[in-house]
Structures are given as C-alpha cells and as structure tokens.
Amino acid sequence: MQAFRIPPAGTPELAGLIKHKIDRKTKPLGALGMLESLALRIGLMQGTDGPRIHKPHLLVFAGDHGVAAEGVSAYPQEVTWQMVMNYLAGGAAVNVFAKGSGMTLDVIDAGVNHVFAPHPKLLDRKIAMGTKNFTVEPAMSMAQCESAIDAGARIVREMHLLGCNLVAFGEMGIANTTSAAALMARYTGMAAEGCIGRGTGVDDAGLTRKREAIRRALILHREVQGPLQVLAALGGFEIAMMAGAMLAAAQERMVILVDGFIVGAALMAAQALHPEVLPYCVFAHQSEEAGHVAMLKHFNAQPLLRLNMRLGEGSGAALALPLVRAACDFINDMASFESAGVADHS
C-alpha cells in the first residue's frame, strides 16, 4: 500500500490572519455563525486567507457485501447494480442535488456483484464481485483491502491534477450500513447496539438479524488488531476505497466533504490509519441513521445541516456544498469596515 504524508492544516499565524479578516467584515463579531468557523477551516486547509472552491467532484463508490446473505437489508443485493445504472442515467436524488450544486458526479464500481458494460460515466475499479460474508470469514483479503485504498487514492490524485480542490463522498451498497456499524463498534470501542440502525428500513425481524450478524462478526474477528486489518475483516470495497481517497485528498490539501453514516465509517478507517486526515474534513449533515450522532461526537464534528435524511449516495454532501461556497465567498467578496466606509463597533 502506498504511503500517505498529510501536511498540517495551516499554522497559528495563518489562523490569526484569517480570523482578523473575518472580524473586519461589515457585520457584528460572530454574526455569520458557523460560516465564519467554516471559512477559517477551509482557509487553513488550503493554506490561504482567500479560500476558493474549484471544480468540486462528488464521488459515489459502489460495492456489494457478502453479509447481505444474512438478510440484513430490506432490499435484495441486485439493487446495488440497479442503482448504479440509475446514477449513470441521471435519475437518482444525488444526480439532481449534485447538478443543482454545480458538482461533477463520478460513479465508481469498487466491487459490485455485476458485470457492467463500458460507460463513459462509470469508473471501473472493481476489486472483486463483492466482499465475503464477514460473519464466517474476513470480508476481504489484506491484498484486496490495500488495492482498494490505493485505487481510491489514485482517483483523487487524478482529479486534483485537473484542478479539483474539493471532493465529496457518497456510496451505494446493499448491506453497507451493517459493515459500517461493525467498523464503528471496533474503531470506537462502543457497544455494537449503539451503532446499529435500520439502514434501508428493515423491519424488526430484519433489525434482529442485523444485530445478530454484527454480534457474530465481532466475536469471530475479536482477535484482529490494527486499523487496516479491522477494515479488511469488516469493511467493504467501497468503504476501503473511500478511505484511500480521503487520505489522498488530505495529502493534496483538498477539502473533504463527508456525507453520512457509511462515509463516516470510511473516515473512521482513514483516521485510524492517519489521524492527520480529520482537519481536512467538513461534515455535511446529521443523518437519521441510528449511530450517526455518536459517530459525529467521536469526530467532535458539527454538521452543517440537519434535514432528517438517511438516503446516503452523497445526497447530504451535495446539498451542503452551497454553504461551503458561501463561506469562501463572504471572506473574499464581502466588504470590510475600512473598504465600505462603515463605522466600526466601539
């Protein structure tokens, strides 16, 4: 697996410069609330007091999960590839929201159990035809896990070379909330029950099967140690690929726009590998998926939106991008007290 060298996000001197610039805008101190802290953070990520967003991309990674055989989802596994086709046709919620926010949407086959015909909007990075059932064996081999991380990193580096400085993440994969909950339990040490939710909307019987599958997986893999080993045992190809993409984005000082629960699990893996990734992350929204509030608390994160959504796909990230743009716009384009000739506060 390739090495990642993530630089610190800014310096105290730059933070002071940006803060002074924000405070001199024609407004009461702190009046723009979270937009002010967001502008500060993006400036530190980019290493400038004039942050801008260029050529933002939303990457939707798709992969299938062997644990779907345990009946943990309300939908059959073939929905994964069918939804990929929906993304390619432009018919999903994330297509609509990404278009409205001015984002380029890229769909990546990380490991879907389907053979796709070549398509100009689909990046074929398939590791295998879905992971193994992690209730009976590791979800993937170490070699597969490392290949997924490297593939995600290459995708982001290629986009950065083309001028992209913000990358948002979304996902699709039947049973991937089961994988995400298991990863969250291992990475945080939380009781599994606090990480498990209804995902696609399973009924009570399905929720019981999900709990049991995660319980068995955590027992089976209880001796597994190390962040990469945990990811291989319990993760998904799309989750591992997102983790690698996030690490590459941080290395290139790009803004990482984090969507919901599954993307958050990928960030947990990335953070466990390289804690320096976290200062480059902006959290788009608070999902309705059980466990996401605790996940955000783990990251000490304040999400931009609370819309009671639990769709995934990167939908929350697409909706949050205008706020990120607004934070950059005000620090660059809003008048200062001096330039506007407005009397300052006493």
N, C-alpha and C positions, 0 to 999 in steps of 0.2 A: 504494500500500500504506500502511496506517495506521502511525503512529509508535508505538513502544513506549518507555515510560520506566520502567525497572525500578529500584526503590529498593535500597539496600544491605541485605543481610540482617543486621540487628542492629548493635550497637555493642560496643566493648570493655567498656564499663561494664555493659551487659546481659549479656554473656558471663560476666563475673565474678560477677554476681548469680546467674545460673543455676547456674554451677559450684559456688558456695558452697551453694546449696540442695541440689544433688545430693549433695555431700560430707557434708552433715549428716544424710542419711537413715540409718536404722538398719541399717548394713552396713559392712563394711570398704571403705576407699577403692578405687574402681575395680572393685568386686566384680561389678557388673552389666555390665561389659564394654562391648560395642557399644551396648547400650541407653542407657548414660549419654551417649555421644557423640551418639547419635540424639536423645535428649531435648534436649540442648543445641542441636543444629542446628535442630530444629523450633521451639524457643523463639525462636531468632534469626530464623527465617523469619517467625514470627508476631509478633515484637516484644514477647514477654511471657515471664515466668518461670513462667507457668501454661498451657502449650500444651494445646490440646484439638483433637480431630478432630470436625468436624461435617459431616454429610450427604455422605460420600465418594461420588464417582462414578468409575466405570470407563468410559472412552470407547474403543470399538472402532471404528476407522476402516477402511473397506474401499475398495479400489481395484484396478483391473486395470492390467497393464503390457504395453505393446507388445512388449517384449523376450521375452515368453513364446513368441513365434513362432520363436525360436531354439532351442527345445527344452531350456530351462534348468531345467525343473521336472519332477518325477516325476508331476505331476498336470496334467490339462487345465485351461484357463482357466475353464471353466464351474464349477469347484469353488468359485471365489470367491463367486459369487452363491448357489450352493447352501449354502455355509457361512453366509452372511448369513441365509438362511432358517432354518438350524439355530439360530443365535443368537436369532432372533426367536421361535422355538418353544421356547426354553429348553433345548435338548438338547446343547449343547457343554460342554466341560470348563470354560470360563470362566464359563458360566452357573452351574454347580454351585459353583465356587470363590467367585464373587462373592456368591452367596446365602449361603454359609457364613460369609463375612467381613463380611456386613452392608453390602454396597456396592450402589448403584444402577447397573445396567448400561445404557448407551446405545449404540446401534449407528448409525453414520453412513455413509451412502453418499457417499463422496468422489469416486468416479469408477469405478463398477463397470460392466462391459460387459453390462448387463441393465436392462430396464425393470421396476421393482418396482411392484406395486400399493401404494396407500397403506396404511400400517401404523402403529398408534399408537406402536410401539416403535422405529420407524425414522425417523431424521432425514435428509431428502433434501437434501444439499448437493452434488449431483453437478456436477462441473466439466465433464466430458465422458465419453464411453463408453470410458474407459481412456486411458492415455498412448500416445504413438507409440513405435515401436521405436528406442531410443536408439543402436543400432548403425549406423543410417543417417541419423538426424535427431534434433534435440533432443526429449526426452521430452514437453515441454510448452512453450508459449509463455511469455514473461515475464508477459503479462497473466493467463494461466491460473494460473501459479505464485503471483502476488500475490493473485489471487482465492481460491486455496486457503488461503493464510496468513490472509487476512482472515476467511474463513469459520470456520476453527478458532478464531481469537481470539474471534469473536462467540459461539460456542457456550460457551466457558469463562466469558466475562463474564456471560452469561445465568445460568449455574449459580451463579456467585459471588453474584449478586444474590438468589438464592433461598437463600443460606446455606451453600453448599458451600465448604469451605476445604481440601479435598484432592482432587486429580484424578489418577487413574491412567490409563495409556495402554496400549492394545493395538491390534492391526492384523490385517487379513486381505487377502491379495492374492497370487495365484499369480505367481511370479517376483519377489516383492519382496525376497528376500534378494540377488538379482542386483543390483538397484538399490541396496540398502543397502551392498553390498560395493564397488560402484563409487564411491559417495559417500564411503565411509570412506577409500578409497585417495586420492581427490582432497583431502579435507579434512585428512588427516593427513600426506600425502606418503609413506605406507608403500607398499611394493611390493604390487601387487594380489594376488599369490599368498598373502600373509599375511592377506588379508581374505576370501578365498573359501572357502566351505564347501558342504556337501551340501544345505543348506536342507531341503526336504521329504523328502530321502532319495534324491537322484538316484544312479544307478549311475555307474560310472567313465566311461562314454561321455557321460552327461549332464553329469558334472562337467567333462569336457574341453570340451563345448560351452559351458558356463557360463564357463569361463576364457577361451575364445576370444571370446565375446560381450563380456566386460568389457574384454579387451585391445583389441578393435576400437573399443569406445566411448571408452576413454580416449585412444586415438590420434585419433579423429575430433574429440573435444572438447578436445583438449590446449590450444588457444588460449583457451578460455573462462576468464575471470577474474571474481572476485567471488563471494561466498558465495551470493547469490541466483541469479546466472547459472549456477553449478555445479548448484544444486538444480533449476533448470528443465531443464538439459541431461540430467541423470542420475537425477532423482528420480521419485517417484510422487505422485499426487494425495493419497493418504492420508498419505504422509510429509510433504509440504509442509503439509497441514492440521494434522498433529500439531505441527509446528514452530511454527506460529502459535498454536496452543492453549497450548503450553508458555510462549511469550513472554507471552501474556496472563495465564496463571496466575502467573508470576513477578511481573508488574506488580501483581497483586492480592494479593501476599504469600501465595499458596496453596502448599501442599506438592505437589510434582510427584513422583509415584511412577512410576519408569521401569522398564519391563519388560525385554525382551531386546534382540536384535541390531537388528531393524528400528526399534524405538522409539529405540534408541541412535543410529541413523543420523539420525533426525529431530532428536534433541537435538544432534548434531554440527552440523546445519544451523542450528538455533536459536542455538547457542553461537557459530558463526561470524558470525552476524548481530548478536548481543548477548551478549558473554561474561558479563554480569551474571546470566544465567539460571541458571548452574551451581550457585550456593549454595542454590538452592531445590529441588534435586533429591535424592531418595533412591533408591538403586539397589536394586531388589527382589532380583535373583538373578543368578547367573552362568550363562549359557546354555551348552549344549553345542555351539552353532554355532561352527565354526572362525572365529576372528577376534574373538570377543566378549571373550576375556581381554585381547587387545591393545587393544580398544576401552575396556574398563574402566580399563586402565592409562593410556590417553590422558586419561581424565577424572579420574585419580587417585582412583578410586572403590573403596570396599569394599562389595561387595554383602551384603545381609542373609542370603541363602540360597544354598546350592549343592546342588541337587537333581538334577543331570544332566538337566535338562529342555531341550527345544528345540521346544516347541509354538507359542510365540507367543500371539496372541489377548489378551494381558494376563494370562495364567494365573499367571505368577510374581508379578505385581503384586498380584493378588487374594490369593494365599497369604501375601504379606508384610505385608498390612495389619494383621493382629493384632499383629505385632511393633511396628508404628508406634503402634498404640493402647496397647500395653503401656508403651512409652517415655513416653507422655504420662501414663498412669495412675499410674506409680510416682512421677513427680515431683510430681504433685498429691495423691495419696492415701496414699502411704507415710509412716509416722511419722518424725519426726526424733528424734535422741537426746534433745533437750530435751522434746518433747511426750510421748515414751514413757517418760521417766524412766530411760533406759538409759545406763549408764556409757559414756563416750566412750573411744576408743583413746588410749593415752598418747603 
